[in-house]
């Protein structure tokens, strides 16, 4: 099973996915993200996939489901670091992320998440 690193930065959970995950490990990682966001005071989640050169249809759909699940729980979510080749592959697979916030790098994702959380707490 792949090890999933998670970091808490205040009320933001950062999850860097640093290696290719086979289907079972990806599902387990998704469940861990959802559980951790639910069992804590997390208001936002940044999922960093910048280390991934390939995202297959299974992982693409899983990332989409994780993001939608987090949003359904009232969490803000940003998918970080989508490589150009991955973006093209996602579109070719029919996976559109227009409803999911994205950022090119983690610093801008954290800034954007903080703004979204601030707006949501008004």
Jmol script that loads the backbone (N, CA, C; Angstrom):
load data "model"
ATOM      1  N   UNK A   1       0.841  -1.184   0.000  1.00  0.00           N
ATOM      2  CA  UNK A   1       0.000   0.000   0.000  1.00  0.00           C
ATOM      3  C   UNK A   1       0.883   1.243   0.000  1.00  0.00           C
ATOM      4  N   UNK A   2       0.533   2.225  -0.799  1.00  0.00           N
ATOM      5  CA  UNK A   2       1.288   3.477  -0.863  1.00  0.00           C
ATOM      6  C   UNK A   2       1.030   4.303   0.390  1.00  0.00           C
ATOM      7  N   UNK A   3       2.073   4.955   0.841  1.00  0.00           N
ATOM      8  CA  UNK A   3       1.959   5.818   2.006  1.00  0.00           C
ATOM      9  C   UNK A   3       1.453   7.180   1.554  1.00  0.00           C
ATOM     10  N   UNK A   4       0.456   7.710   2.259  1.00  0.00           N
ATOM     11  CA  UNK A   4      -0.117   8.992   1.903  1.00  0.00           C
ATOM     12  C   UNK A   4       0.302  10.020   2.940  1.00  0.00           C
ATOM     13  N   UNK A   5       1.054  11.003   2.503  1.00  0.00           N
ATOM     14  CA  UNK A   5       1.494  12.076   3.374  1.00  0.00           C
ATOM     15  C   UNK A   5       0.369  13.095   3.481  1.00  0.00           C
ATOM     16  N   UNK A   6       0.124  13.575   4.683  1.00  0.00           N
ATOM     17  CA  UNK A   6      -0.881  14.606   4.893  1.00  0.00           C
ATOM     18  C   UNK A   6      -0.292  15.638   5.841  1.00  0.00           C
ATOM     19  N   UNK A   7      -0.521  16.908   5.553  1.00  0.00           N
ATOM     20  CA  UNK A   7      -0.012  17.982   6.397  1.00  0.00           C
ATOM     21  C   UNK A   7      -1.152  18.928   6.740  1.00  0.00           C
ATOM     22  N   UNK A   8      -1.230  19.301   8.010  1.00  0.00           N
ATOM     23  CA  UNK A   8      -2.214  20.282   8.442  1.00  0.00           C
ATOM     24  C   UNK A   8      -1.540  21.644   8.517  1.00  0.00           C
ATOM     25  N   UNK A   9      -2.116  22.615   7.835  1.00  0.00           N
ATOM     26  CA  UNK A   9      -1.657  23.997   7.907  1.00  0.00           C
ATOM     27  C   UNK A   9      -2.845  24.801   8.422  1.00  0.00           C
ATOM     28  N   UNK A  10      -2.992  24.837   9.743  1.00  0.00           N
ATOM     29  CA  UNK A  10      -4.168  25.471  10.332  1.00  0.00           C
ATOM     30  C   UNK A  10      -5.398  24.665   9.974  1.00  0.00           C
ATOM     31  N   UNK A  11      -6.359  25.313   9.318  1.00  0.00           N
ATOM     32  CA  UNK A  11      -7.599  24.628   8.949  1.00  0.00           C
ATOM     33  C   UNK A  11      -7.572  24.092   7.511  1.00  0.00           C
ATOM     34  N   UNK A  12      -6.361  23.983   6.958  1.00  0.00           N
ATOM     35  CA  UNK A  12      -6.191  23.449   5.599  1.00  0.00           C
ATOM     36  C   UNK A  12      -5.403  22.141   5.661  1.00  0.00           C
ATOM     37  N   UNK A  13      -5.914  21.149   4.963  1.00  0.00           N
ATOM     38  CA  UNK A  13      -5.234  19.860   4.825  1.00  0.00           C
ATOM     39  C   UNK A  13      -4.556  19.828   3.455  1.00  0.00           C
ATOM     40  N   UNK A  14      -3.255  19.579   3.451  1.00  0.00           N
ATOM     41  CA  UNK A  14      -2.503  19.470   2.197  1.00  0.00           C
ATOM     42  C   UNK A  14      -2.141  18.004   2.000  1.00  0.00           C
ATOM     43  N   UNK A  15      -2.495  17.474   0.838  1.00  0.00           N
ATOM     44  CA  UNK A  15      -2.228  16.070   0.520  1.00  0.00           C
ATOM     45  C   UNK A  15      -1.434  16.000  -0.780  1.00  0.00           C
ATOM     46  N   UNK A  16      -0.104  15.857  -0.670  1.00  0.00           N
ATOM     47  CA  UNK A  16       0.682  15.675  -1.889  1.00  0.00           C
ATOM     48  C   UNK A  16       0.671  14.194  -2.297  1.00  0.00           C
ATOM     49  N   UNK A  17       0.256  13.932  -3.510  1.00  0.00           N
ATOM     50  CA  UNK A  17       0.308  12.568  -4.034  1.00  0.00           C
ATOM     51  C   UNK A  17       1.611  12.491  -4.811  1.00  0.00           C
ATOM     52  N   UNK A  18       2.582  11.782  -4.247  1.00  0.00           N
ATOM     53  CA  UNK A  18       3.948  11.846  -4.738  1.00  0.00           C
ATOM     54  C   UNK A  18       4.363  10.682  -5.619  1.00  0.00           C
ATOM     55  N   UNK A  19       3.463   9.733  -5.808  1.00  0.00           N
ATOM     56  CA  UNK A  19       3.801   8.584  -6.649  1.00  0.00           C
ATOM     57  C   UNK A  19       2.551   8.075  -7.332  1.00  0.00           C
ATOM     58  N   UNK A  20       2.776   7.383  -8.447  1.00  0.00           N
ATOM     59  CA  UNK A  20       1.655   6.771  -9.154  1.00  0.00           C
ATOM     60  C   UNK A  20       0.981   5.766  -8.220  1.00  0.00           C
ATOM     61  N   UNK A  21      -0.331   5.765  -8.194  1.00  0.00           N
ATOM     62  CA  UNK A  21      -1.071   4.865  -7.317  1.00  0.00           C
ATOM     63  C   UNK A  21      -1.851   3.860  -8.162  1.00  0.00           C
ATOM     64  N   UNK A  22      -1.746   2.578  -7.795  1.00  0.00           N
ATOM     65  CA  UNK A  22      -2.606   1.606  -8.472  1.00  0.00           C
ATOM     66  C   UNK A  22      -4.020   1.793  -7.916  1.00  0.00           C
ATOM     67  N   UNK A  23      -4.992   1.174  -8.534  1.00  0.00           N
ATOM     68  CA  UNK A  23      -6.397   1.442  -8.226  1.00  0.00           C
ATOM     69  C   UNK A  23      -6.747   1.271  -6.751  1.00  0.00           C
ATOM     70  N   UNK A  24      -6.316   0.179  -6.126  1.00  0.00           N
ATOM     71  CA  UNK A  24      -6.650  -0.066  -4.724  1.00  0.00           C
ATOM     72  C   UNK A  24      -6.026   0.994  -3.816  1.00  0.00           C
ATOM     73  N   UNK A  25      -4.761   1.320  -4.052  1.00  0.00           N
ATOM     74  CA  UNK A  25      -4.082   2.341  -3.245  1.00  0.00           C
ATOM     75  C   UNK A  25      -4.736   3.703  -3.446  1.00  0.00           C
ATOM     76  N   UNK A  26      -5.171   3.993  -4.658  1.00  0.00           N
ATOM     77  CA  UNK A  26      -5.830   5.270  -4.932  1.00  0.00           C
ATOM     78  C   UNK A  26      -7.155   5.358  -4.180  1.00  0.00           C
ATOM     79  N   UNK A  27      -7.927   4.271  -4.185  1.00  0.00           N
ATOM     80  CA  UNK A  27      -9.192   4.262  -3.442  1.00  0.00           C
ATOM     81  C   UNK A  27      -8.946   4.445  -1.953  1.00  0.00           C
ATOM     82  N   UNK A  28      -7.937   3.758  -1.411  1.00  0.00           N
ATOM     83  CA  UNK A  28      -7.609   3.899   0.004  1.00  0.00           C
ATOM     84  C   UNK A  28      -7.172   5.329   0.326  1.00  0.00           C
ATOM     85  N   UNK A  29      -6.398   5.931  -0.560  1.00  0.00           N
ATOM     86  CA  UNK A  29      -5.957   7.316  -0.363  1.00  0.00           C
ATOM     87  C   UNK A  29      -7.162   8.249  -0.348  1.00  0.00           C
ATOM     88  N   UNK A  30      -8.093   8.046  -1.263  1.00  0.00           N
ATOM     89  CA  UNK A  30      -9.311   8.862  -1.303  1.00  0.00           C
ATOM     90  C   UNK A  30     -10.111   8.745  -0.028  1.00  0.00           C
ATOM     91  N   UNK A  31     -10.251   7.523   0.477  1.00  0.00           N
ATOM     92  CA  UNK A  31     -10.992   7.307   1.731  1.00  0.00           C
ATOM     93  C   UNK A  31     -10.294   7.998   2.901  1.00  0.00           C
ATOM     94  N   UNK A  32      -8.961   7.946   2.933  1.00  0.00           N
ATOM     95  CA  UNK A  32      -8.211   8.604   4.007  1.00  0.00           C
ATOM     96  C   UNK A  32      -8.397  10.115   3.965  1.00  0.00           C
ATOM     97  N   UNK A  33      -8.385  10.676   2.773  1.00  0.00           N
ATOM     98  CA  UNK A  33      -8.570  12.123   2.634  1.00  0.00           C
ATOM     99  C   UNK A  33      -9.945  12.525   3.164  1.00  0.00           C
ATOM    100  N   UNK A  34     -10.976  11.817   2.730  1.00  0.00           N
ATOM    101  CA  UNK A  34     -12.345  12.116   3.164  1.00  0.00           C
ATOM    102  C   UNK A  34     -12.473  11.957   4.672  1.00  0.00           C
ATOM    103  N   UNK A  35     -11.950  10.861   5.223  1.00  0.00           N
ATOM    104  CA  UNK A  35     -12.031  10.622   6.672  1.00  0.00           C
ATOM    105  C   UNK A  35     -11.322  11.713   7.459  1.00  0.00           C
ATOM    106  N   UNK A  36     -10.117  12.062   7.024  1.00  0.00           N
ATOM    107  CA  UNK A  36      -9.353  13.073   7.749  1.00  0.00           C
ATOM    108  C   UNK A  36     -10.048  14.429   7.688  1.00  0.00           C
ATOM    109  N   UNK A  37     -10.601  14.764   6.554  1.00  0.00           N
ATOM    110  CA  UNK A  37     -11.318  16.037   6.435  1.00  0.00           C
ATOM    111  C   UNK A  37     -12.563  16.031   7.316  1.00  0.00           C
ATOM    112  N   UNK A  38     -13.192  14.871   7.467  1.00  0.00           N
ATOM    113  CA  UNK A  38     -14.408  14.757   8.276  1.00  0.00           C
ATOM    114  C   UNK A  38     -14.101  14.736   9.773  1.00  0.00           C
ATOM    115  N   UNK A  39     -13.002  14.122  10.172  1.00  0.00           N
ATOM    116  CA  UNK A  39     -12.698  13.937  11.591  1.00  0.00           C
ATOM    117  C   UNK A  39     -11.899  15.081  12.192  1.00  0.00           C
ATOM    118  N   UNK A  40     -11.874  16.207  11.566  1.00  0.00           N
ATOM    119  CA  UNK A  40     -11.083  17.309  12.088  1.00  0.00           C
ATOM    120  C   UNK A  40     -11.766  18.634  11.771  1.00  0.00           C
ATOM    121  N   UNK A  41     -11.117  19.678  12.111  1.00  0.00           N
ATOM    122  CA  UNK A  41     -11.662  21.025  11.899  1.00  0.00           C
ATOM    123  C   UNK A  41     -11.231  21.596  10.544  1.00  0.00           C
ATOM    124  N   UNK A  42     -10.929  20.726   9.618  1.00  0.00           N
ATOM    125  CA  UNK A  42     -10.470  21.130   8.297  1.00  0.00           C
ATOM    126  C   UNK A  42     -11.585  21.866   7.551  1.00  0.00           C
ATOM    127  N   UNK A  43     -11.218  22.999   6.958  1.00  0.00           N
ATOM    128  CA  UNK A  43     -12.169  23.766   6.151  1.00  0.00           C
ATOM    129  C   UNK A  43     -11.811  23.725   4.664  1.00  0.00           C
ATOM    130  N   UNK A  44     -10.560  23.370   4.363  1.00  0.00           N
ATOM    131  CA  UNK A  44     -10.130  23.317   2.983  1.00  0.00           C
ATOM    132  C   UNK A  44      -9.101  22.227   2.770  1.00  0.00           C
ATOM    133  N   UNK A  45      -9.072  21.691   1.546  1.00  0.00           N
ATOM    134  CA  UNK A  45      -8.140  20.612   1.202  1.00  0.00           C
ATOM    135  C   UNK A  45      -7.462  20.945  -0.119  1.00  0.00           C
ATOM    136  N   UNK A  46      -6.136  20.847  -0.130  1.00  0.00           N
ATOM    137  CA  UNK A  46      -5.351  21.000  -1.354  1.00  0.00           C
ATOM    138  C   UNK A  46      -4.761  19.636  -1.690  1.00  0.00           C
ATOM    139  N   UNK A  47      -5.138  19.100  -2.833  1.00  0.00           N
ATOM    140  CA  UNK A  47      -4.610  17.816  -3.295  1.00  0.00           C
ATOM    141  C   UNK A  47      -3.590  18.126  -4.385  1.00  0.00           C
ATOM    142  N   UNK A  48      -2.328  17.872  -4.085  1.00  0.00           N
ATOM    143  CA  UNK A  48      -1.228  18.234  -4.982  1.00  0.00           C
ATOM    144  C   UNK A  48      -0.811  17.023  -5.806  1.00  0.00           C
ATOM    145  N   UNK A  49      -1.060  17.107  -7.108  1.00  0.00           N
ATOM    146  CA  UNK A  49      -0.697  16.002  -8.006  1.00  0.00           C
ATOM    147  C   UNK A  49       0.435  16.401  -8.944  1.00  0.00           C
ATOM    148  N   UNK A  50       1.200  17.420  -8.572  1.00  0.00           N
ATOM    149  CA  UNK A  50       2.259  17.922  -9.455  1.00  0.00           C
ATOM    150  C   UNK A  50       3.349  16.883  -9.739  1.00  0.00           C
ATOM    151  N   UNK A  51       3.496  15.882  -8.885  1.00  0.00           N
ATOM    152  CA  UNK A  51       4.514  14.853  -9.106  1.00  0.00           C
ATOM    153  C   UNK A  51       4.047  13.776 -10.084  1.00  0.00           C
ATOM    154  N   UNK A  52       2.773  13.811 -10.462  1.00  0.00           N
ATOM    155  CA  UNK A  52       2.244  12.772 -11.345  1.00  0.00           C
ATOM    156  C   UNK A  52       2.375  13.184 -12.804  1.00  0.00           C
ATOM    157  N   UNK A  53       3.018  12.318 -13.584  1.00  0.00           N
ATOM    158  CA  UNK A  53       3.145  12.550 -15.022  1.00  0.00           C
ATOM    159  C   UNK A  53       1.982  11.933 -15.781  1.00  0.00           C
ATOM    160  N   UNK A  54       1.312  10.972 -15.143  1.00  0.00           N
ATOM    161  CA  UNK A  54       0.218  10.249 -15.788  1.00  0.00           C
ATOM    162  C   UNK A  54      -0.946  10.142 -14.813  1.00  0.00           C
ATOM    163  N   UNK A  55      -2.138  10.439 -15.312  1.00  0.00           N
ATOM    164  CA  UNK A  55      -3.362  10.195 -14.556  1.00  0.00           C
ATOM    165  C   UNK A  55      -4.273   9.406 -15.480  1.00  0.00           C
ATOM    166  N   UNK A  56      -4.537   8.153 -15.109  1.00  0.00           N
ATOM    167  CA  UNK A  56      -5.407   7.336 -15.947  1.00  0.00           C
ATOM    168  C   UNK A  56      -6.869   7.662 -15.651  1.00  0.00           C
ATOM    169  N   UNK A  57      -7.770   7.027 -16.391  1.00  0.00           N
ATOM    170  CA  UNK A  57      -9.195   7.340 -16.247  1.00  0.00           C
ATOM    171  C   UNK A  57      -9.696   7.021 -14.843  1.00  0.00           C
ATOM    172  N   UNK A  58      -9.210   5.938 -14.246  1.00  0.00           N
ATOM    173  CA  UNK A  58      -9.655   5.581 -12.900  1.00  0.00           C
ATOM    174  C   UNK A  58      -9.255   6.652 -11.891  1.00  0.00           C
ATOM    175  N   UNK A  59      -7.987   7.043 -11.901  1.00  0.00           N
ATOM    176  CA  UNK A  59      -7.514   8.048 -10.954  1.00  0.00           C
ATOM    177  C   UNK A  59      -8.162   9.401 -11.234  1.00  0.00           C
ATOM    178  N   UNK A  60      -8.350   9.741 -12.487  1.00  0.00           N
ATOM    179  CA  UNK A  60      -9.014  10.998 -12.831  1.00  0.00           C
ATOM    180  C   UNK A  60     -10.424  11.065 -12.270  1.00  0.00           C
ATOM    181  N   UNK A  61     -11.179   9.994 -12.459  1.00  0.00           N
ATOM    182  CA  UNK A  61     -12.554   9.945 -11.929  1.00  0.00           C
ATOM    183  C   UNK A  61     -12.542   9.936 -10.402  1.00  0.00           C
ATOM    184  N   UNK A  62     -11.574   9.246  -9.817  1.00  0.00           N
ATOM    185  CA  UNK A  62     -11.476   9.205  -8.361  1.00  0.00           C
ATOM    186  C   UNK A  62     -11.173  10.589  -7.795  1.00  0.00           C
ATOM    187  N   UNK A  63     -10.259  11.315  -8.416  1.00  0.00           N
ATOM    188  CA  UNK A  63      -9.958  12.683  -7.962  1.00  0.00           C
ATOM    189  C   UNK A  63     -11.203  13.555  -8.049  1.00  0.00           C
ATOM    190  N   UNK A  64     -11.942  13.381  -9.118  1.00  0.00           N
ATOM    191  CA  UNK A  64     -13.186  14.127  -9.300  1.00  0.00           C
ATOM    192  C   UNK A  64     -14.182  13.778  -8.180  1.00  0.00           C
ATOM    193  N   UNK A  65     -14.336  12.486  -7.878  1.00  0.00           N
ATOM    194  CA  UNK A  65     -15.256  12.054  -6.821  1.00  0.00           C
ATOM    195  C   UNK A  65     -14.810  12.552  -5.448  1.00  0.00           C
ATOM    196  N   UNK A  66     -13.516  12.524  -5.186  1.00  0.00           N
ATOM    197  CA  UNK A  66     -12.993  13.023  -3.907  1.00  0.00           C
ATOM    198  C   UNK A  66     -13.332  14.505  -3.763  1.00  0.00           C
ATOM    199  N   UNK A  67     -13.064  15.267  -4.812  1.00  0.00           N
ATOM    200  CA  UNK A  67     -13.339  16.710  -4.768  1.00  0.00           C
ATOM    201  C   UNK A  67     -14.826  16.974  -4.555  1.00  0.00           C
ATOM    202  N   UNK A  68     -15.676  16.270  -5.269  1.00  0.00           N
ATOM    203  CA  UNK A  68     -17.115  16.468  -5.104  1.00  0.00           C
ATOM    204  C   UNK A  68     -17.567  16.049  -3.708  1.00  0.00           C
ATOM    205  N   UNK A  69     -16.997  14.954  -3.187  1.00  0.00           N
ATOM    206  CA  UNK A  69     -17.332  14.512  -1.833  1.00  0.00           C
ATOM    207  C   UNK A  69     -16.946  15.549  -0.794  1.00  0.00           C
ATOM    208  N   UNK A  70     -15.758  16.113  -0.940  1.00  0.00           N
ATOM    209  CA  UNK A  70     -15.310  17.152  -0.004  1.00  0.00           C
ATOM    210  C   UNK A  70     -16.209  18.374  -0.090  1.00  0.00           C
ATOM    211  N   UNK A  71     -16.583  18.750  -1.296  1.00  0.00           N
ATOM    212  CA  UNK A  71     -17.476  19.893  -1.471  1.00  0.00           C
ATOM    213  C   UNK A  71     -18.836  19.614  -0.839  1.00  0.00           C
ATOM    214  N   UNK A  72     -19.326  18.388  -0.981  1.00  0.00           N
ATOM    215  CA  UNK A  72     -20.611  18.012  -0.386  1.00  0.00           C
ATOM    216  C   UNK A  72     -20.551  18.084   1.141  1.00  0.00           C
ATOM    217  N   UNK A  73     -19.350  17.902   1.690  1.00  0.00           N
ATOM    218  CA  UNK A  73     -19.150  17.992   3.142  1.00  0.00           C
ATOM    219  C   UNK A  73     -18.956  19.440   3.599  1.00  0.00           C
ATOM    220  N   UNK A  74     -18.978  20.376   2.658  1.00  0.00           N
ATOM    221  CA  UNK A  74     -18.800  21.777   2.995  1.00  0.00           C
ATOM    222  C   UNK A  74     -17.354  22.225   3.050  1.00  0.00           C
ATOM    223  N   UNK A  75     -16.451  21.421   2.507  1.00  0.00           N
ATOM    224  CA  UNK A  75     -15.028  21.759   2.483  1.00  0.00           C
ATOM    225  C   UNK A  75     -14.685  22.419   1.156  1.00  0.00           C
ATOM    226  N   UNK A  76     -13.789  23.378   1.207  1.00  0.00           N
ATOM    227  CA  UNK A  76     -13.256  23.953  -0.018  1.00  0.00           C
ATOM    228  C   UNK A  76     -12.155  23.012  -0.493  1.00  0.00           C
ATOM    229  N   UNK A  77     -11.998  22.868  -1.797  1.00  0.00           N
ATOM    230  CA  UNK A  77     -10.991  21.943  -2.323  1.00  0.00           C
ATOM    231  C   UNK A  77     -10.337  22.525  -3.579  1.00  0.00           C
ATOM    232  N   UNK A  78      -9.039  22.299  -3.671  1.00  0.00           N
ATOM    233  CA  UNK A  78      -8.282  22.726  -4.841  1.00  0.00           C
ATOM    234  C   UNK A  78      -7.377  21.579  -5.275  1.00  0.00           C
ATOM    235  N   UNK A  79      -7.379  21.311  -6.553  1.00  0.00           N
ATOM    236  CA  UNK A  79      -6.477  20.337  -7.157  1.00  0.00           C
ATOM    237  C   UNK A  79      -5.269  21.112  -7.672  1.00  0.00           C
ATOM    238  N   UNK A  80      -4.092  20.733  -7.202  1.00  0.00           N
ATOM    239  CA  UNK A  80      -2.877  21.519  -7.443  1.00  0.00           C
ATOM    240  C   UNK A  80      -1.916  20.792  -8.386  1.00  0.00           C
ATOM    241  N   UNK A  81      -1.311  21.575  -9.287  1.00  0.00           N
ATOM    242  CA  UNK A  81      -0.172  21.084 -10.062  1.00  0.00           C
ATOM    243  C   UNK A  81      -0.492  20.139 -11.196  1.00  0.00           C
ATOM    244  N   UNK A  82      -1.605  20.341 -11.867  1.00  0.00           N
ATOM    245  CA  UNK A  82      -1.926  19.471 -13.003  1.00  0.00           C
ATOM    246  C   UNK A  82      -0.938  19.771 -14.130  1.00  0.00           C
ATOM    247  N   UNK A  83      -0.149  18.781 -14.491  1.00  0.00           N
ATOM    248  CA  UNK A  83       0.832  18.923 -15.570  1.00  0.00           C
ATOM    249  C   UNK A  83       0.094  19.066 -16.904  1.00  0.00           C
ATOM    250  N   UNK A  84       0.680  19.769 -17.883  1.00  0.00           N
ATOM    251  CA  UNK A  84       0.008  19.960 -19.180  1.00  0.00           C
ATOM    252  C   UNK A  84      -0.432  18.645 -19.832  1.00  0.00           C
ATOM    253  N   UNK A  85       0.432  17.630 -19.781  1.00  0.00           N
ATOM    254  CA  UNK A  85       0.089  16.337 -20.391  1.00  0.00           C
ATOM    255  C   UNK A  85      -1.092  15.694 -19.668  1.00  0.00           C
ATOM    256  N   UNK A  86      -1.137  15.863 -18.359  1.00  0.00           N
ATOM    257  CA  UNK A  86      -2.236  15.311 -17.563  1.00  0.00           C
ATOM    258  C   UNK A  86      -3.528  16.040 -17.901  1.00  0.00           C
ATOM    259  N   UNK A  87      -3.466  17.366 -18.046  1.00  0.00           N
ATOM    260  CA  UNK A  87      -4.655  18.144 -18.392  1.00  0.00           C
ATOM    261  C   UNK A  87      -5.224  17.682 -19.739  1.00  0.00           C
ATOM    262  N   UNK A  88      -4.352  17.493 -20.710  1.00  0.00           N
ATOM    263  CA  UNK A  88      -4.794  17.031 -22.026  1.00  0.00           C
ATOM    264  C   UNK A  88      -5.425  15.645 -21.906  1.00  0.00           C
ATOM    265  N   UNK A  89      -4.775  14.764 -21.161  1.00  0.00           N
ATOM    266  CA  UNK A  89      -5.303  13.400 -20.998  1.00  0.00           C
ATOM    267  C   UNK A  89      -6.674  13.416 -20.313  1.00  0.00           C
ATOM    268  N   UNK A  90      -6.841  14.257 -19.308  1.00  0.00           N
ATOM    269  CA  UNK A  90      -8.132  14.336 -18.614  1.00  0.00           C
ATOM    270  C   UNK A  90      -9.240  14.775 -19.564  1.00  0.00           C
ATOM    271  N   UNK A  91      -8.944  15.756 -20.397  1.00  0.00           N
ATOM    272  CA  UNK A  91      -9.934  16.226 -21.371  1.00  0.00           C
ATOM    273  C   UNK A  91     -10.236  15.120 -22.384  1.00  0.00           C
ATOM    274  N   UNK A  92      -9.194  14.427 -22.848  1.00  0.00           N
ATOM    275  CA  UNK A  92      -9.401  13.332 -23.802  1.00  0.00           C
ATOM    276  C   UNK A  92     -10.233  12.208 -23.192  1.00  0.00           C
ATOM    277  N   UNK A  93     -10.120  12.028 -21.883  1.00  0.00           N
ATOM    278  CA  UNK A  93     -10.896  11.001 -21.196  1.00  0.00           C
ATOM    279  C   UNK A  93     -12.328  11.466 -20.897  1.00  0.00           C
ATOM    280  N   UNK A  94     -12.605  12.730 -21.202  1.00  0.00           N
ATOM    281  CA  UNK A  94     -13.938  13.265 -20.933  1.00  0.00           C
ATOM    282  C   UNK A  94     -14.125  13.726 -19.497  1.00  0.00           C
ATOM    283  N   UNK A  95     -13.039  13.931 -18.781  1.00  0.00           N
ATOM    284  CA  UNK A  95     -13.111  14.381 -17.392  1.00  0.00           C
ATOM    285  C   UNK A  95     -12.834  15.881 -17.347  1.00  0.00           C
ATOM    286  N   UNK A  96     -13.866  16.636 -17.136  1.00  0.00           N
ATOM    287  CA  UNK A  96     -13.730  18.085 -17.103  1.00  0.00           C
ATOM    288  C   UNK A  96     -13.778  18.542 -15.645  1.00  0.00           C
ATOM    289  N   UNK A  97     -12.919  19.464 -15.319  1.00  0.00           N
ATOM    290  CA  UNK A  97     -12.769  19.898 -13.929  1.00  0.00           C
ATOM    291  C   UNK A  97     -13.263  21.322 -13.713  1.00  0.00           C
ATOM    292  N   UNK A  98     -14.183  21.781 -14.563  1.00  0.00           N
ATOM    293  CA  UNK A  98     -14.600  23.169 -14.432  1.00  0.00           C
ATOM    294  C   UNK A  98     -15.268  23.478 -13.092  1.00  0.00           C
ATOM    295  N   UNK A  99     -15.838  22.509 -12.430  1.00  0.00           N
ATOM    296  CA  UNK A  99     -16.467  22.740 -11.127  1.00  0.00           C
ATOM    297  C   UNK A  99     -15.475  22.570  -9.968  1.00  0.00           C
ATOM    298  N   UNK A 100     -14.257  22.180 -10.289  1.00  0.00           N
ATOM    299  CA  UNK A 100     -13.247  21.960  -9.256  1.00  0.00           C
ATOM    300  C   UNK A 100     -12.179  23.037  -9.399  1.00  0.00           C
ATOM    301  N   UNK A 101     -11.894  23.716  -8.291  1.00  0.00           N
ATOM    302  CA  UNK A 101     -10.863  24.747  -8.315  1.00  0.00           C
ATOM    303  C   UNK A 101      -9.506  24.105  -8.538  1.00  0.00           C
ATOM    304  N   UNK A 102      -8.677  24.782  -9.314  1.00  0.00           N
ATOM    305  CA  UNK A 102      -7.333  24.290  -9.585  1.00  0.00           C
ATOM    306  C   UNK A 102      -6.333  25.424  -9.390  1.00  0.00           C
ATOM    307  N   UNK A 103      -5.103  25.043  -9.165  1.00  0.00           N
ATOM    308  CA  UNK A 103      -4.005  26.001  -9.059  1.00  0.00           C
ATOM    309  C   UNK A 103      -2.757  25.326  -9.600  1.00  0.00           C
ATOM    310  N   UNK A 104      -1.866  26.129 -10.146  1.00  0.00           N
ATOM    311  CA  UNK A 104      -0.656  25.576 -10.736  1.00  0.00           C
ATOM    312  C   UNK A 104       0.363  25.176  -9.678  1.00  0.00           C
ATOM    313  N   UNK A 105       0.453  25.962  -8.597  1.00  0.00           N
ATOM    314  CA  UNK A 105       1.436  25.653  -7.551  1.00  0.00           C
ATOM    315  C   UNK A 105       0.790  25.768  -6.173  1.00  0.00           C
ATOM    316  N   UNK A 106       1.411  25.141  -5.213  1.00  0.00           N
ATOM    317  CA  UNK A 106       0.847  25.038  -3.870  1.00  0.00           C
ATOM    318  C   UNK A 106       0.681  26.393  -3.189  1.00  0.00           C
ATOM    319  N   UNK A 107       1.648  27.296  -3.342  1.00  0.00           N
ATOM    320  CA  UNK A 107       1.534  28.607  -2.690  1.00  0.00           C
ATOM    321  C   UNK A 107       0.270  29.346  -3.124  1.00  0.00           C
ATOM    322  N   UNK A 108       0.016  29.368  -4.422  1.00  0.00           N
ATOM    323  CA  UNK A 108      -1.182  30.057  -4.901  1.00  0.00           C
ATOM    324  C   UNK A 108      -2.449  29.298  -4.497  1.00  0.00           C
ATOM    325  N   UNK A 109      -2.365  27.971  -4.407  1.00  0.00           N
ATOM    326  CA  UNK A 109      -3.514  27.176  -3.963  1.00  0.00           C
ATOM    327  C   UNK A 109      -3.868  27.507  -2.517  1.00  0.00           C
ATOM    328  N   UNK A 110      -2.858  27.606  -1.660  1.00  0.00           N
ATOM    329  CA  UNK A 110      -3.113  27.926  -0.253  1.00  0.00           C
ATOM    330  C   UNK A 110      -3.717  29.315  -0.109  1.00  0.00           C
ATOM    331  N   UNK A 111      -3.205  30.256  -0.873  1.00  0.00           N
ATOM    332  CA  UNK A 111      -3.741  31.618  -0.836  1.00  0.00           C
ATOM    333  C   UNK A 111      -5.207  31.631  -1.284  1.00  0.00           C
ATOM    334  N   UNK A 112      -5.470  30.919  -2.364  1.00  0.00           N
ATOM    335  CA  UNK A 112      -6.826  30.842  -2.898  1.00  0.00           C
ATOM    336  C   UNK A 112      -7.763  30.147  -1.900  1.00  0.00           C
ATOM    337  N   UNK A 113      -7.300  29.069  -1.289  1.00  0.00           N
ATOM    338  CA  UNK A 113      -8.111  28.364  -0.296  1.00  0.00           C
ATOM    339  C   UNK A 113      -8.447  29.262   0.890  1.00  0.00           C
ATOM    340  N   UNK A 114      -7.463  30.005   1.374  1.00  0.00           N
ATOM    341  CA  UNK A 114      -7.710  30.902   2.505  1.00  0.00           C
ATOM    342  C   UNK A 114      -8.769  31.949   2.156  1.00  0.00           C
ATOM    343  N   UNK A 115      -8.708  32.472   0.936  1.00  0.00           N
ATOM    344  CA  UNK A 115      -9.716  33.444   0.489  1.00  0.00           C
ATOM    345  C   UNK A 115     -11.094  32.797   0.418  1.00  0.00           C
ATOM    346  N   UNK A 116     -11.165  31.571  -0.117  1.00  0.00           N
ATOM    347  CA  UNK A 116     -12.437  30.868  -0.236  1.00  0.00           C
ATOM    348  C   UNK A 116     -13.014  30.578   1.145  1.00  0.00           C
ATOM    349  N   UNK A 117     -12.175  30.169   2.083  1.00  0.00           N
ATOM    350  CA  UNK A 117     -12.625  29.872   3.439  1.00  0.00           C
ATOM    351  C   UNK A 117     -13.130  31.145   4.113  1.00  0.00           C
ATOM    352  N   UNK A 118     -12.405  32.211   3.912  1.00  0.00           N
ATOM    353  CA  UNK A 118     -12.803  33.507   4.503  1.00  0.00           C
ATOM    354  C   UNK A 118     -14.162  33.946   3.970  1.00  0.00           C
ATOM    355  N   UNK A 119     -14.372  33.835   2.671  1.00  0.00           N
ATOM    356  CA  UNK A 119     -15.656  34.196   2.072  1.00  0.00           C
ATOM    357  C   UNK A 119     -16.781  33.312   2.592  1.00  0.00           C
ATOM    358  N   UNK A 120     -16.491  32.015   2.747  1.00  0.00           N
ATOM    359  CA  UNK A 120     -17.495  31.074   3.214  1.00  0.00           C
ATOM    360  C   UNK A 120     -17.876  31.248   4.663  1.00  0.00           C
ATOM    361  N   UNK A 121     -17.019  31.866   5.468  1.00  0.00           N
ATOM    362  CA  UNK A 121     -17.299  32.015   6.895  1.00  0.00           C
ATOM    363  C   UNK A 121     -18.045  33.311   7.207  1.00  0.00           C
ATOM    364  N   UNK A 122     -18.340  34.097   6.191  1.00  0.00           N
ATOM    365  CA  UNK A 122     -19.073  35.350   6.425  1.00  0.00           C
ATOM    366  C   UNK A 122     -20.520  35.096   6.666  1.00  0.00           C
TER     367      UNK A 122
END
end "model"
wireframe off; spacefill off
backbone 0.3
color backbone group
